[in-house]
Amino acid sequence: MPGTKEIRLKIRSVQNTRKITKAMEMVAASKMRKAQERMRMARPYGERIRTVAAHISHANPEYRHPFLVARDSVQRIGLIVITTDKGLCGALNSNLLRLVLGQYKQWQSEGEETEVCCIGNKGLGFMQRLGANIVSQAVQLGDRPQMDKLLGAIKVMLDGYTEDRFDRLLIAYNRFINTMKQEPVVEQLLPLAGDRLGAPETVWDYIYEPDAKSVLNQVMTRYIEAIVYQAVAENMSSEQSARMVAMKAASDNAETLIDELTLVYNKNRQAGITKELSEIVGGAAAV
């Protein structure tokens, strides 16, 4: 059994750790509220650009945008993996990367080649260790999504689809459900499926300037960028929620450990006092 001094040092060490985890929990709670507000503020633009894209795509049937045309066969796949830059957020990244790894091995077994875009340090490091073909990346995004840091990586993947480097583009991220639940998902981004883009209730006729192709190209590109931006915002909200929950669990476990160590310390101290009293009584009796 360890001595009284060792137990006292252990208690002090756990108390210092608990102070750190408690502070990180409070910081994560503050950042979580701000991240949720940014996520909700980005949703109206996404809904509006989806509506505009649906109207324009159905209003001009003589021109079909490449993003709307499904390929006859799928032999190459593009994948955008969105993870966090930092750790200490529980199993958030592990659950997502486990899902991605399962899909990646399935594509390899079927002979499908994969090109990967990594957004976030954790996903980038995982894909590098996996030996995947990483064609673009965006890291160190900070606590809020910034479109100017995402545009370069997104453009590489969109160009790859239009240039037929791959036949399908997917996106993997953590969808924010609530503070206690974040769901890892892998969704198809291109070609745009009917359930994602939707069909307008009424079809309007438009006058295009300069032409329908140019307008539709811009609208579809903005729509895909909005989807990726929203996914990054959802992932950041999930990150702060998961970190707050993980740090709260760490603080609670530290408090439990402190109570257990304090009990052992008191027992050791009481045993030492009892032994000294016994020695004093025995010595007095011998005299």
Residue pairs with C-beta under 8 A, 6 or more apart in sequence:
1 264
1 268
2 10
3 268
4 265
4 268
4 269
4 272
7 261
7 264
7 265
7 268
8 265
10 261
11 258
11 261
11 262
11 265
14 254
14 257
14 258
14 261
15 254
15 258
17 250
17 254
18 250
18 251
18 254
18 255
18 258
21 247
21 250
21 251
21 254
22 247
22 251
24 88
24 243
24 247
25 244
25 247
25 248
25 251
28 240
28 241
28 243
28 244
28 247
29 240
29 244
31 143
31 240
32 179
32 237
32 240
32 241
32 244
34 143
34 144
35 143
35 144
35 233
35 236
35 237
35 239
35 240
36 176
36 237
38 144
38 145
38 233
38 236
38 237
39 176
39 230
39 233
39 234
39 236
39 237
42 226
42 229
42 230
42 233
43 230
45 226
46 226
46 227
46 229
46 230
49 219
49 222
49 223
49 226
50 197
50 198
50 223
50 226
51 200
52 219
52 223
53 197
53 219
53 220
53 223
54 197
54 198
54 199
54 200
55 200
55 203
55 204
56 206
56 212
56 215
56 216
56 219
57 65
57 68
57 197
57 216
57 220
58 199
58 200
58 203
59 203
59 204
59 205
59 206
60 206
60 208
60 212
60 216
62 212
63 212
63 213
63 216
65 216
65 217
65 220
66 161
66 162
66 191
67 161
67 190
67 191
67 192
67 220
67 224
68 191
68 192
68 197
68 220
69 191
70 191
71 167
71 168
71 191
73 167
74 112
74 167
74 168
75 111
75 112
75 113
75 167
76 112
76 113
76 114
76 115
76 165
76 166
76 167
76 168
77 107
77 112
77 113
77 114
77 115
77 166
77 167
77 168
77 169
77 170
78 114
78 115
78 116
78 117
78 157
78 160
78 161
78 165
78 166
78 168
78 169
78 170
78 190
79 100
79 103
79 104
79 114
79 115
79 116
79 117
79 169
79 170
79 171
79 172
80 116
80 117
80 119
80 153
80 154
80 157
80 169
80 170
80 171
80 172
80 189
80 228
81 96
81 97
81 100
81 116
81 117
81 118
81 119
81 120
81 123
81 127
81 172
81 173
82 119
82 120
82 123
82 171
82 172
82 173
82 174
82 228
82 231
82 232
82 235
83 93
83 96
83 97
83 118
83 119
83 120
83 121
83 122
83 123
83 124
83 126
83 235
84 92
84 93
84 120
84 121
84 122
84 235
84 236
84 239
85 120
85 121
85 122
85 139
85 140
85 141
86 121
86 239
87 93
87 122
88 243
88 246
88 247
89 239
89 240
89 242
89 243
89 246
90 242
90 243
90 245
90 246
91 242
92 174
92 182
92 238
92 239
92 242
93 122
93 123
93 126
95 174
95 184
96 123
96 172
96 173
96 174
96 184
97 122
97 123
97 126
98 184
99 172
99 184
99 185
99 186
100 123
100 172
100 186
101 130
103 172
103 186
104 114
104 130
104 132
107 114
108 114
113 133
113 166
114 132
114 133
114 166
115 133
115 135
115 157
115 160
115 165
115 166
116 127
116 132
116 133
116 134
116 135
117 134
117 135
117 136
117 137
117 138
117 153
117 154
117 156
117 157
118 124
118 127
118 134
118 136
118 137
118 138
118 139
119 137
119 138
119 139
119 141
119 150
119 153
119 232
120 138
120 139
120 141
120 235
121 139
121 140
124 134
124 137
124 139
127 134
128 134
135 156
135 157
135 160
136 152
136 153
136 156
136 157
137 153
138 149
138 150
138 152
138 153
141 149
141 150
141 232
141 236
143 236
144 236
145 229
145 232
145 233
145 236
147 225
147 229
150 225
150 228
150 229
150 232
151 225
154 224
154 225
154 228
157 169
158 169
158 190
158 221
158 224
160 166
160 169
161 169
161 190
168 188
168 190
168 191
169 188
169 189
169 190
170 186
170 187
170 188
170 189
171 186
171 187
171 189
171 227
171 228
171 231
172 184
172 185
172 186
172 187
173 184
173 185
173 231
173 232
173 234
173 235
174 182
174 183
174 184
174 185
174 234
174 235
174 238
174 239
175 182
175 183
175 184
175 185
175 234
175 238
176 182
176 234
176 235
176 237
176 238
176 241
177 183
178 241
179 241
179 244
179 245
180 241
180 245
182 238
182 241
182 242
188 196
189 224
189 227
189 228
190 224
192 220
206 212
206 215
208 214
208 215
209 215
